[in-house]
């Protein structure tokens, strides 16, 4: 696994520092995100084991990719279009951060990009996607907890927060799709 790299540096280098191979990746947040996202309200933080980076950032999200470069760029730089939100084609991770930060969807691209730029990401390349899937499975069922992972994350310690997160995402999507439907009807 690489050391966590600041996303702003990766963006400034136009993602060229990232491998195009399959692999897995970890997203690191300032520790304050545990309070900001209300994780402690729904989980006993003392029972969560989080990966920690030098400098104290904590890993809250883990994923796999056919191409690490494409997937990291997709999460960190995907354009916000209403059709992506309606069709469910928006990056799950990006959507989660929009909802948790309550960024205005119609004006949020600058805010969410700036938010991502304060994060760090590390990765591990693999030879095949199957190898990456195996690592991801071991990570999600291993010693560490990843509160922002929704799919395939059935850890009992995270169950209440996962429900809260799903409700936040649903309310966020409903608010912006309803407001766009209302706006289009005028």
DOVOMAR-720655 format. One record per residue (C-alpha): residue in one letter; x, y, z. Coordinates in nm, 2 decimals. Layout:
<rec r="A" X="X" Y="Y" Z="Z"/>
...
This chain:
<rec r="X" X="0.00" Y="0.00" Z="0.00"/>
<rec r="X" X="0.13" Y="0.35" Z="-0.08"/>
<rec r="X" X="0.15" Y="0.62" Z="0.17"/>
<rec r="X" X="-0.16" Y="0.84" Z="0.16"/>
<rec r="X" X="-0.12" Y="1.11" Z="-0.11"/>
<rec r="X" X="-0.29" Y="1.45" Z="-0.09"/>
<rec r="X" X="-0.57" Y="1.46" Z="-0.34"/>
<rec r="X" X="-0.50" Y="1.82" Z="-0.44"/>
<rec r="X" X="-0.15" Y="1.71" Z="-0.56"/>
<rec r="X" X="-0.30" Y="1.42" Z="-0.76"/>
<rec r="X" X="-0.56" Y="1.66" Z="-0.92"/>
<rec r="X" X="-0.28" Y="1.92" Z="-1.00"/>
<rec r="X" X="-0.08" Y="1.65" Z="-1.17"/>
<rec r="X" X="-0.40" Y="1.56" Z="-1.37"/>
<rec r="X" X="-0.42" Y="1.21" Z="-1.20"/>
<rec r="X" X="-0.09" Y="1.10" Z="-1.38"/>
<rec r="X" X="0.06" Y="0.98" Z="-1.04"/>
<rec r="X" X="-0.20" Y="0.72" Z="-1.01"/>
<rec r="X" X="-0.17" Y="0.37" Z="-1.17"/>
<rec r="X" X="-0.41" Y="0.26" Z="-1.44"/>
<rec r="X" X="-0.40" Y="-0.10" Z="-1.31"/>
<rec r="X" X="-0.67" Y="-0.27" Z="-1.11"/>
<rec r="X" X="-0.64" Y="-0.24" Z="-0.73"/>
<rec r="X" X="-0.79" Y="-0.11" Z="-0.41"/>
<rec r="X" X="-0.78" Y="0.23" Z="-0.25"/>
<rec r="X" X="-0.83" Y="0.40" Z="0.09"/>
<rec r="X" X="-0.97" Y="0.75" Z="0.15"/>
<rec r="X" X="-0.83" Y="0.94" Z="0.46"/>
<rec r="X" X="-1.02" Y="1.23" Z="0.63"/>
<rec r="X" X="-0.92" Y="1.47" Z="0.91"/>
<rec r="X" X="-1.02" Y="1.32" Z="1.24"/>
<rec r="X" X="-1.28" Y="1.59" Z="1.29"/>
<rec r="X" X="-1.49" Y="1.42" Z="1.02"/>
<rec r="X" X="-1.59" Y="1.16" Z="1.29"/>
<rec r="X" X="-1.78" Y="1.44" Z="1.47"/>
<rec r="X" X="-1.89" Y="1.63" Z="1.16"/>
<rec r="X" X="-2.05" Y="1.32" Z="1.01"/>
<rec r="X" X="-2.21" Y="1.23" Z="1.34"/>
<rec r="X" X="-2.04" Y="0.88" Z="1.34"/>
<rec r="X" X="-2.00" Y="0.90" Z="1.72"/>
<rec r="X" X="-2.37" Y="0.95" Z="1.76"/>
<rec r="X" X="-2.45" Y="0.62" Z="1.60"/>
<rec r="X" X="-2.15" Y="0.41" Z="1.68"/>
<rec r="X" X="-1.94" Y="0.34" Z="1.98"/>
<rec r="X" X="-1.61" Y="0.50" Z="1.86"/>
<rec r="X" X="-1.42" Y="0.30" Z="2.11"/>
<rec r="X" X="-1.52" Y="-0.02" Z="1.93"/>
<rec r="X" X="-1.42" Y="0.10" Z="1.58"/>
<rec r="X" X="-1.08" Y="0.03" Z="1.45"/>
<rec r="X" X="-0.99" Y="0.28" Z="1.18"/>
<rec r="X" X="-0.68" Y="0.29" Z="0.97"/>
<rec r="X" X="-0.47" Y="0.59" Z="1.05"/>
<rec r="X" X="-0.23" Y="0.78" Z="0.83"/>
<rec r="X" X="0.08" Y="0.97" Z="0.94"/>
<rec r="X" X="-0.05" Y="1.31" Z="1.05"/>
<rec r="X" X="-0.36" Y="1.16" Z="1.21"/>
<rec r="X" X="-0.60" Y="1.14" Z="0.92"/>
<rec r="X" X="-0.84" Y="0.84" Z="0.95"/>
<rec r="X" X="-0.96" Y="0.61" Z="0.67"/>
<rec r="X" X="-1.34" Y="0.62" Z="0.64"/>
<rec r="X" X="-1.39" Y="0.47" Z="0.29"/>
<rec r="X" X="-1.23" Y="0.18" Z="0.10"/>
<rec r="X" X="-1.30" Y="0.06" Z="-0.25"/>
<rec r="X" X="-1.18" Y="-0.14" Z="-0.55"/>
<rec r="X" X="-1.12" Y="-0.04" Z="-0.91"/>
<rec r="X" X="-1.05" Y="-0.18" Z="-1.26"/>
<rec r="X" X="-0.83" Y="0.13" Z="-1.30"/>
<rec r="X" X="-0.72" Y="0.31" Z="-0.98"/>
<rec r="X" X="-0.66" Y="0.63" Z="-1.17"/>
<rec r="X" X="-1.00" Y="0.63" Z="-1.33"/>
<rec r="X" X="-1.19" Y="0.54" Z="-1.01"/>
<rec r="X" X="-1.01" Y="0.80" Z="-0.79"/>
<rec r="X" X="-1.07" Y="1.07" Z="-1.06"/>
<rec r="X" X="-1.44" Y="0.96" Z="-1.09"/>
<rec r="X" X="-1.49" Y="1.00" Z="-0.72"/>
<rec r="X" X="-1.30" Y="1.33" Z="-0.69"/>
<rec r="X" X="-1.40" Y="1.50" Z="-1.01"/>
<rec r="X" X="-1.72" Y="1.36" Z="-1.15"/>
<rec r="X" X="-1.94" Y="1.64" Z="-1.29"/>
<rec r="X" X="-2.27" Y="1.70" Z="-1.11"/>
<rec r="X" X="-2.56" Y="1.66" Z="-1.35"/>
<rec r="X" X="-2.92" Y="1.61" Z="-1.25"/>
<rec r="X" X="-2.94" Y="1.31" Z="-1.48"/>
<rec r="X" X="-2.65" Y="1.14" Z="-1.29"/>
<rec r="X" X="-2.84" Y="1.19" Z="-0.96"/>
<rec r="X" X="-3.17" Y="1.07" Z="-1.11"/>
<rec r="X" X="-3.02" Y="0.77" Z="-1.28"/>
<rec r="X" X="-2.81" Y="0.67" Z="-0.98"/>
<rec r="X" X="-2.49" Y="0.70" Z="-1.19"/>
<rec r="X" X="-2.32" Y="0.95" Z="-0.95"/>
<rec r="X" X="-2.02" Y="0.80" Z="-0.76"/>
<rec r="X" X="-2.16" Y="0.65" Z="-0.44"/>
<rec r="X" X="-1.88" Y="0.80" Z="-0.24"/>
<rec r="X" X="-1.92" Y="1.14" Z="-0.40"/>
<rec r="X" X="-2.29" Y="1.13" Z="-0.34"/>
<rec r="X" X="-2.24" Y="1.03" Z="0.03"/>
<rec r="X" X="-2.01" Y="1.33" Z="0.08"/>
<rec r="X" X="-2.25" Y="1.57" Z="-0.09"/>
<rec r="X" X="-2.53" Y="1.44" Z="0.14"/>
<rec r="X" X="-2.33" Y="1.44" Z="0.46"/>
<rec r="X" X="-2.20" Y="1.79" Z="0.40"/>
<rec r="X" X="-2.54" Y="1.91" Z="0.27"/>
<rec r="X" X="-2.38" Y="2.08" Z="-0.02"/>
<rec r="X" X="-2.63" Y="2.24" Z="-0.26"/>
<rec r="X" X="-2.64" Y="1.99" Z="-0.56"/>
<rec r="X" X="-2.70" Y="2.26" Z="-0.82"/>
<rec r="X" X="-2.40" Y="2.47" Z="-0.69"/>
<rec r="X" X="-2.20" Y="2.19" Z="-0.53"/>
<rec r="X" X="-1.93" Y="2.10" Z="-0.77"/>
<rec r="X" X="-1.69" Y="2.36" Z="-0.65"/>
<rec r="X" X="-1.76" Y="2.29" Z="-0.29"/>
<rec r="X" X="-1.73" Y="1.91" Z="-0.32"/>
<rec r="X" X="-1.41" Y="1.93" Z="-0.53"/>
<rec r="X" X="-1.26" Y="2.16" Z="-0.26"/>
<rec r="X" X="-1.37" Y="1.92" Z="0.01"/>
<rec r="X" X="-1.21" Y="1.63" Z="-0.18"/>
<rec r="X" X="-0.89" Y="1.83" Z="-0.22"/>
<rec r="X" X="-0.85" Y="1.82" Z="0.16"/>
<rec r="X" X="-0.85" Y="1.44" Z="0.17"/>
<rec r="X" X="-0.58" Y="1.19" Z="0.10"/>
<rec r="X" X="-0.59" Y="0.86" Z="-0.08"/>
<rec r="X" X="-0.36" Y="0.56" Z="-0.08"/>
<rec r="X" X="-0.38" Y="0.25" Z="-0.30"/>
<rec r="X" X="-0.24" Y="-0.09" Z="-0.38"/>
<rec r="X" X="-0.22" Y="-0.21" Z="-0.73"/>
<rec r="X" X="-0.31" Y="-0.57" Z="-0.82"/>
<rec r="X" X="-0.26" Y="-0.78" Z="-1.13"/>
<rec r="X" X="-0.63" Y="-0.86" Z="-1.18"/>
<rec r="X" X="-0.97" Y="-0.73" Z="-1.07"/>
<rec r="X" X="-1.02" Y="-1.06" Z="-0.90"/>
<rec r="X" X="-0.72" Y="-1.00" Z="-0.68"/>
<rec r="X" X="-0.86" Y="-0.65" Z="-0.59"/>
<rec r="X" X="-1.20" Y="-0.81" Z="-0.51"/>
<rec r="X" X="-1.03" Y="-1.05" Z="-0.27"/>
<rec r="X" X="-0.84" Y="-0.77" Z="-0.09"/>
<rec r="X" X="-1.16" Y="-0.56" Z="-0.07"/>
<rec r="X" X="-1.35" Y="-0.86" Z="0.08"/>
<rec r="X" X="-1.08" Y="-0.91" Z="0.34"/>
<rec r="X" X="-1.07" Y="-0.54" Z="0.42"/>
<rec r="X" X="-1.45" Y="-0.51" Z="0.47"/>
<rec r="X" X="-1.45" Y="-0.82" Z="0.69"/>
<rec r="X" X="-1.12" Y="-0.77" Z="0.86"/>
<rec r="X" X="-0.99" Y="-0.57" Z="1.15"/>
<rec r="X" X="-1.07" Y="-0.22" Z="1.02"/>
<rec r="X" X="-1.40" Y="-0.04" Z="1.00"/>
<rec r="X" X="-1.51" Y="0.18" Z="0.70"/>
<rec r="X" X="-1.81" Y="0.38" Z="0.81"/>
<rec r="X" X="-1.87" Y="0.54" Z="0.47"/>
<rec r="X" X="-1.89" Y="0.21" Z="0.28"/>
<rec r="X" X="-2.25" Y="0.12" Z="0.22"/>
<rec r="X" X="-2.26" Y="-0.18" Z="0.00"/>
<rec r="X" X="-2.13" Y="-0.51" Z="0.13"/>
<rec r="X" X="-2.06" Y="-0.35" Z="0.47"/>
<rec r="X" X="-2.25" Y="-0.55" Z="0.72"/>
<rec r="X" X="-2.04" Y="-0.48" Z="1.03"/>
<rec r="X" X="-2.27" Y="-0.48" Z="1.34"/>
<rec r="X" X="-2.07" Y="-0.19" Z="1.49"/>
<rec r="X" X="-2.16" Y="0.03" Z="1.19"/>
<rec r="X" X="-2.53" Y="-0.08" Z="1.14"/>
<rec r="X" X="-2.69" Y="0.22" Z="1.31"/>
<rec r="X" X="-2.47" Y="0.47" Z="1.12"/>
<rec r="X" X="-2.52" Y="0.29" Z="0.79"/>
<rec r="X" X="-2.90" Y="0.32" Z="0.84"/>
<rec r="X" X="-2.85" Y="0.69" Z="0.92"/>
<rec r="X" X="-2.63" Y="0.74" Z="0.61"/>
<rec r="X" X="-2.88" Y="0.57" Z="0.38"/>
<rec r="X" X="-3.16" Y="0.79" Z="0.52"/>
<rec r="X" X="-2.94" Y="1.10" Z="0.47"/>
<rec r="X" X="-2.86" Y="1.00" Z="0.11"/>
<rec r="X" X="-3.23" Y="0.93" Z="0.03"/>
<rec r="X" X="-3.35" Y="1.26" Z="0.18"/>
<rec r="X" X="-3.08" Y="1.45" Z="-0.02"/>
<rec r="X" X="-3.17" Y="1.28" Z="-0.35"/>
<rec r="X" X="-3.54" Y="1.33" Z="-0.29"/>
<rec r="X" X="-3.49" Y="1.70" Z="-0.21"/>
<rec r="X" X="-3.30" Y="1.77" Z="-0.53"/>
<rec r="X" X="-3.50" Y="1.55" Z="-0.76"/>
<rec r="X" X="-3.83" Y="1.69" Z="-0.62"/>
<rec r="X" X="-3.71" Y="2.05" Z="-0.65"/>
<rec r="X" X="-3.59" Y="1.99" Z="-1.01"/>
<rec r="X" X="-3.93" Y="1.83" Z="-1.10"/>
<rec r="X" X="-4.11" Y="2.12" Z="-0.94"/>
<rec r="X" X="-3.88" Y="2.37" Z="-1.12"/>
<rec r="X" X="-3.94" Y="2.19" Z="-1.46"/>
<rec r="X" X="-4.32" Y="2.19" Z="-1.41"/>
<rec r="X" X="-4.33" Y="2.57" Z="-1.39"/>
